[in-house]
Amino acid sequence: MTKLYFGGDYNPEQWSPEVWKEDVALMRQAGVNLVTVGVFAWSSLEPEPGRYEFGWLDQVMDLLHEGGVQVDLATPTASPPPWFGLRHPDALPVNASGVRLTHGSRDTYCACAPAYREAAVGIAKALGERYAEHPALAMWHVHNEYGTTCHCDHAAAAFRRWLQHRYGELDRLNAAWTTAFWSQGYADWEEIQPPRTTQYLVNPTQALDFRRFWSDELLEAFREQKAVLRGLTPKLPITTNFVFGGWVPVDHSRWGSEVDLVAIDHYPGSAGRGAEEQTAFGADLARSWAGGKSWLLMEQAAGSVNDGHRLHTKEPGRMARHSLSHLARGSRGALFFQWRASRGGAEMFHSAMVPHAGPDSRRFREIAEFGTALPRLAELDGSEVEAEVAILWDAEAWWVMQATHLPSEDLDYLTAVQAAHRQFWTAGIGVDLAGPGADLSAYRVVVVPSLYLVSDAAAESIARYVEGGGHLLVTYFSGIVDQDAQVRLGGYPGAFRDVLGIRVEEFHPVAEVELASGGRGGLWSEHVHLAGAEAVDRYAGGVLDGSPAITRHEYGEGVAWYVSTQLDDAGYGELVGQVVRGAGVAQPGLPAGVEVVRRKAEQVTWTVLINHSEEDVAIPVTGFELLSGVEVVSPLRLAAGAQAVVRA
């Protein structure tokens, strides 16, 4: 894999051989060089247990190879065929209410069921033995979007085994889960069940551990298939496509080292500017899962964004801007779901590279234009994204907030993290996403947005970072509970009281709040006592009138800031400006709506510029522009909706 990849999911089992030939010709026209094949093809590959139908896939693999298209061959284990559920009803998933689901959609399996694991390894082995030497095979794609959970008896037994390994003794589990509350004390491991539907609130630590368990269980299922494929094709990379969402019980930061190439699917949930913000956030997060190395955008929508209610057609140029944002942040290519829009099925209106209108369409022409331009950006691969700021992200903190009865139902960890990321994205300052326990010494500024759950080790690491000269910005509702989801007593935020030089006595959830500076906050406020810190801004009016709202504390050689409310974007952006100036981070001062990413390799730098605004802008940059192939002298004129990649 020595070039940028362009293509997407290809599902030839949905089409006739005549269409296959047209597909390969169109792929050549569009510059496609990699397609994922077989993701949902289990029933076409194994229509009956142990009887394989490889003839059609042989033809497709040969056609793609002849057309110069490499294959990311998938194991189809995310969608077992109808015969599997009929023969193994105990392997069908059970939801939290105890209802066993039936075949008729995707992901109808329990990953803890022995029959499923055996069948999954079986089809992976059959594919590996058949295609190990095929010249089109470039990479293995195990499963699809790991994230399916189950609450059946198989899952319950596996959960108990996981808990025994984690805690060793029931007394330790009872203490961690605070089972003295509501008479939940366990006297025997067999008494423990998954967090199924209950009369009232679930135990938050039990729910957190169930997600931790599923992340590990699904990882083991991945490893089983990976081991088979590695044995048959030791030199080929093996990956799976990470999917991001509140329903996903996978800690991708821990999975990153298990794949040869981190690959993600990304679908923004906003039709407005939020789609661009979420694209940048998702790409930065993917790079963090890859440990700062290159990764791959495995899926995106070619022609639409979904706001949760309706599909919005991407305006001309938006697909290219989203793709370039991913590439700028480390992706080794731009792939889509899917190549050709399906005629029927549950996702028949999911956008595709070849839409229902066919290749004589605006969408396909844009796809082909971008695909033919992509090779000009190949020199970006292997360079590093410049980032002097880190924003902490922790899946477990997100999970436990979802499972806990919080003081306000509007508290949301992802929203807080994305709000922090948005300030730096708007300011044109590069950021990394990092785990709470990561080595932070390379960053001038570290932001900790609403990190509710913080382990002792992470708290100590963050304190050392500030003590050594780092600049820390912590926002409301951080450091509240430890790794067992138990409140740190003595005043909030327990994990960060000393480094911040404050003590929070109580919370005051609010709709809106005014600050003495004229700024505004919302959602949340806190009764803050100074314990060494200085008040930078105070609350104005209400029960907290005159109390500190934003504080600054010199700790060791560094500085720690605290924000006890959810600032609006104007106030948040102004505060971020103060923090980064104090830390010596440069602010580019670009026109509104212009996204910038800087990359470097030895003595060469690249500046990626994307104009999301409706106005032409002038950018003070000089160098060779890769997309147009021309030298530019400052200022670079960047049209509305246009993009540029300048090497200097």
Secondary structure, 3 states (H helix, E strand, C coil): CCCCEEEEEECHHHCCHHHHHHHHHHHHHHCCCEEEECCCCHHHHCCECCECCCHHHHHHHHHHHHCCCEEEEECCCCCCCHHHHHHCHHHCCECCCCCECCCCCCCCCCCCCHHHHHHHHHHHHHHHHHHCCCCCEEEEECCCCCCCCCCCHHHHHHHHHHHHHHHCCHHHHHHHHCCCHHHCCCCCHHHCCCCCCCCCCCCHHHHHHHHHHHHHHHHHHHHHHHHHHHHHCCCCCEECEEECCCCCCCCHHHHHHHCCCCEEECCCCCCCCHHHHHHHHHHHHHHHHCCCCCEEEEECCCCEEECCCCEEECCCCHHHHHHHHHHHCCEEEEEECCCECCCCCCCCCCCCCECCCCCCCHHHHHHHHHHHHHHHHHHHCCCEECCCEEEECCHHHHHHHHHCCCCCCCCCHHHHHHHHHHHHHHHCCCEEEECCCCCCCCCCEEEECCCCECCHHHHHHHHHHHHCCCEEEEECCCCCECCCCCECCCCECCCCHHHHCEEEEEECCCCEEEECCCCEEECCCEEEEECCCEEEEEEECCCCCCCEEEEEEEECCEEEEEECCEECHHHHHHHHHHHHHHHCCCCCCCCCCEEEEEEEECCEEEEEEEECCCCCEEECCCEEECCCCEEECCCEEECCCCEEEEEC
